[in-house]
Every structure is written in structure tokens, then in C-alpha cells.
Amino acid sequence: MGSRAIVLHREGFPDPEWMDTAVSHAVLRRASEGNVPETLRLHRPGRLVAFGPRDRVAPGFADAIEAARSLGFGVVERLAGGRAAVFHEGTIALSWVIPDGAPREGIRDRFDAITEIAVEAFRGLGLDARVGEVPGEYCPGDDSVNARGRTKIMGVGQRVIARAAHIGGVVVVEGSDLIRDVLLPVYVALEIEWDPSTAGSLAEEVPGLTWEGAEGALLEAFRGRFDLEERPLDPATIDLARSLAPRHIPA
């Protein structure tokens, strides 16, 4: 067991569609102000397409939103990361907020920490998990986690504010077909080229793996490094999340 203490929250807020992102934003803000300690959220999200800053200025943004909604996905402006990414009930949403007096200095270390934890967890499940961008992947990034160098199974993004940092990620346990189905029209609208065959899942690599099994592996990897103390979210954080909602609702 690790020596650094982290508060663990496992509640998800899939309805309304912006609430999960707003909760993570609220935790980040409160950590920056010294009101909450280092915090990890792991939860099951609803069906959601999370758009990044470059998406919002694309000429086809409105069409991308309409395409996502027509397929039953909510839309949100993401807290961290690049291009449009997908959450659904077969994925694990991860949010790790770290108070830090000089957060920009630790950007690389935080990316390394989350990818090392993820790779350890996935290899423990029997995957050939690696860190790095798969050519043609959706929402590409150097810190993506992939299977066999062929399919993306986890995306990672980071946001830094004064005195705190947020690492956000989505782990695809199952349902890579849902990702392809919604991103095909969304990326056409945004004029983003990608290879749909790069969208993978843990269950495609480990048949029979459940969402709970994948979550357990991630928690075990975290517990090997940190002392996790599970708690419910406090009312002040939830209230702040509601006030931050307009920042995450696409115009």
C-alpha cells in the first residue's frame, strides 16, 4: 500500500449530460483553493461525446453536435484533452485531481504516472498494453494507451490551473462499435481524418472481461501506490458543479 493519501469518489452523474464534467471541474477548482485534497474519480458514465477546444471553432461543430445527438449521445465541452472523444456505459471515466503549487512543472510526470498505472492494470488482465499514439487513432495523443500497438483503449488529457492539475481519461472496456458508430459522422462534420479500425476495447483483448473487472484492476494498481480513502462527494462540490455547468454546455 502506498503512503500518499488520495480521496476516492465512485459516483457517476450521467444526467444531466454535463454534470460529470462539471463535477470534475468543481473538484479541480476546490483543490486549487485548498478546500479538497488530492482526489480520484472512477465511474461509469452515460453516452456522451466530449468536444475539445479545436472542435468548438471548427466550421462543422453544430453539425457534429447534431450527429451525436441523433445517435442518442449527449454532448459536452471537455475539461481536458484534444479532439472529440466518446464515453458510454461500457467505458470507465477517470478524473485525477492533484493539488500542486507549481503544476506546470509536473505535467510530464503526471502523464507518466497515469499511463504507468493503466499499463500495469491492463497487463495484469492479460493485455499487451503499451503507451503511444496508434497511427490514425481518434483524439490522437502521445499518452494514449493501446493494445499491441494496434488499437486505442485509453485516452488521456491534462488541464493545469493555479495550484492544481487534472488528469482525465476514458478507458474502453467494451463497446468499441459504439465509438465508431458515433465518431464516423462526428469526425466527418469536423473534417477530421481517422481510421475506425484503431478503436479498440479491453474486452476484445480479454474475452469475458467485465466493467467491474476492469475497474477493479485499475483500483488495485492505484492502491499499490497510494492510500485510497473512498468517500461520497460533498454537497459544496456538487453545488459548485451546477454553477460551472454553463462552461461545459456547447453553445
Residue pairs with C-beta under 8 A, 6 or more apart in sequence:
1 223
1 224
1 227
2 223
2 224
2 225
2 226
2 227
3 226
3 227
4 38
4 225
4 226
4 227
5 37
5 38
5 226
5 227
5 228
5 229
6 37
6 38
6 39
6 40
6 222
6 226
6 227
6 228
6 229
7 36
7 37
7 38
7 39
7 40
7 228
7 229
7 230
7 231
8 39
8 40
8 41
8 42
8 219
8 228
8 229
8 230
8 231
9 27
9 39
9 40
9 41
9 42
9 43
9 230
9 231
9 232
9 233
10 41
10 42
10 43
10 230
11 43
11 232
11 233
12 20
12 43
12 44
12 45
12 46
12 93
13 19
13 20
13 23
13 241
14 20
14 44
14 45
14 46
14 48
15 46
16 74
16 245
17 46
17 48
17 74
17 75
17 76
18 74
18 76
18 245
18 248
18 249
19 241
19 242
19 245
20 43
20 45
20 46
20 48
20 76
20 93
21 50
21 76
21 77
21 78
21 79
21 248
22 241
22 242
22 244
22 245
22 247
22 248
23 41
23 233
23 237
23 238
23 241
24 41
24 79
24 95
24 97
24 166
24 168
25 79
25 241
25 244
25 247
25 248
26 237
26 238
26 240
26 241
26 244
27 36
27 39
27 41
27 95
27 97
27 166
27 237
28 79
28 97
28 159
28 161
28 164
28 165
28 166
29 161
29 164
29 240
29 244
30 36
30 236
30 237
30 240
31 37
31 38
31 39
31 97
31 98
31 99
31 163
31 164
32 99
32 161
32 162
32 163
32 164
33 163
34 99
34 163
35 236
36 97
36 234
36 237
37 99
38 97
38 98
38 99
39 95
39 96
39 97
40 94
40 95
40 96
40 97
40 222
40 228
41 93
41 94
41 95
41 96
42 92
42 93
42 94
42 215
42 218
42 219
43 92
43 93
44 89
44 91
44 92
44 93
44 211
45 87
45 88
45 89
45 91
45 93
45 170
46 74
46 87
46 88
46 89
47 72
47 73
47 74
47 87
47 88
47 89
47 178
48 73
48 74
48 75
48 76
48 86
48 87
48 88
49 64
49 68
49 73
49 74
49 75
49 76
49 84
49 85
49 86
49 87
49 182
49 183
49 186
50 75
50 76
50 77
50 78
50 81
50 84
50 85
50 86
50 87
51 61
51 64
51 65
51 75
51 76
51 77
51 78
51 83
51 84
51 250
52 77
52 78
52 81
52 82
52 83
52 84
52 85
52 139
54 82
54 83
55 61
55 64
55 83
55 84
55 190
56 77
56 250
58 64
58 189
58 190
58 191
59 191
60 188
60 189
60 190
60 191
61 189
61 190
61 250
63 189
64 84
64 185
64 186
64 187
64 189
64 190
65 75
65 250
66 189
67 182
67 185
67 186
67 188
67 189
68 74
68 75
68 182
68 186
69 75
71 181
71 182
71 185
73 86
73 88
73 182
75 250
76 248
76 249
76 250
77 247
77 248
77 249
77 250
78 85
78 157
78 168
78 248
79 95
79 157
79 159
79 166
79 168
79 248
80 157
80 158
80 159
80 166
80 167
80 168
81 139
81 141
81 155
81 156
81 157
81 158
81 168
82 139
82 140
82 141
82 157
83 138
83 139
83 140
83 190
83 192
84 138
84 139
84 183
84 186
84 187
84 190
84 192
85 138
85 139
85 155
85 170
86 138
86 170
86 178
86 179
86 182
86 183
87 93
87 170
88 175
88 178
88 179
89 175
90 172
90 173
90 174
90 175
90 178
90 201
90 211
91 170
91 171
91 172
91 173
91 175
92 170
92 171
92 173
92 211
92 214
92 215
92 218
93 168
93 169
93 170
94 114
94 167
94 168
94 169
94 170
94 171
94 218
95 166
95 167
95 168
95 169
96 110
96 114
96 166
96 167
96 168
97 164
97 165
97 166
97 167
98 106
98 110
98 164
98 165
98 166
98 167
99 163
99 164
100 106
100 163
100 164
100 165
101 163
103 160
103 161
103 162
103 163
103 164
103 165
104 160
106 165
107 158
107 160
107 165
110 158
110 165
110 167
111 143
111 156
111 158
111 167
113 167
114 143
114 156
114 167
114 169
115 131
115 143
115 145
115 156
117 218
117 221
117 222
117 225
118 129
118 145
118 154
118 169
118 171
118 218
118 221
119 129
119 130
119 131
119 145
120 221
120 224
121 214
121 217
121 218
121 220
121 221
122 129
122 145
122 147
122 153
122 154
122 202
122 217
123 129
124 217
124 220
124 221
125 202
125 206
125 209
125 213
125 214
125 217
126 205
126 206
127 147
127 153
127 202
127 205
127 206
128 147
128 148
128 205
129 145
129 146
129 147
129 153
130 145
130 146
130 147
130 148
130 149
131 143
131 144
131 145
131 146
132 142
132 144
132 146
132 149
133 140
133 141
133 142
133 144
133 146
134 144
134 146
134 149
134 150
134 151
134 152
134 198
135 195
135 198
136 193
136 194
136 195
136 197
136 198
137 144
137 146
137 152
137 194
137 195
137 198
137 199
138 152
138 179
138 183
138 187
138 194
138 198
138 199
139 155
141 155
141 156
141 157
143 156
144 152
144 154
144 155
144 156
145 152
145 153
145 154
145 156
146 152
146 153
146 200
147 153
147 200
147 202
147 204
147 205
148 205
150 198
150 200
151 176
151 197
151 198
151 199
151 200
151 201
151 204
152 172
152 198
152 199
152 200
153 171
153 172
153 200
153 201
153 202
153 205
154 169
154 170
154 171
154 172
155 169
155 170
156 167
156 168
156 169
157 167
157 168
157 169
158 165
158 166
158 167
158 168
159 165
159 166
159 168
160 166
171 202
171 214
171 218
172 179
172 199
172 200
172 201
172 202
173 201
173 202
173 203
173 209
173 210
173 211
173 214
174 201
174 202
174 203
174 204
174 209
174 211
175 201
176 199
176 200
176 201
176 204
179 199
180 196
180 199
183 194
183 196
183 199
184 196
187 193
187 194
202 209
202 214
203 209
219 228
222 228
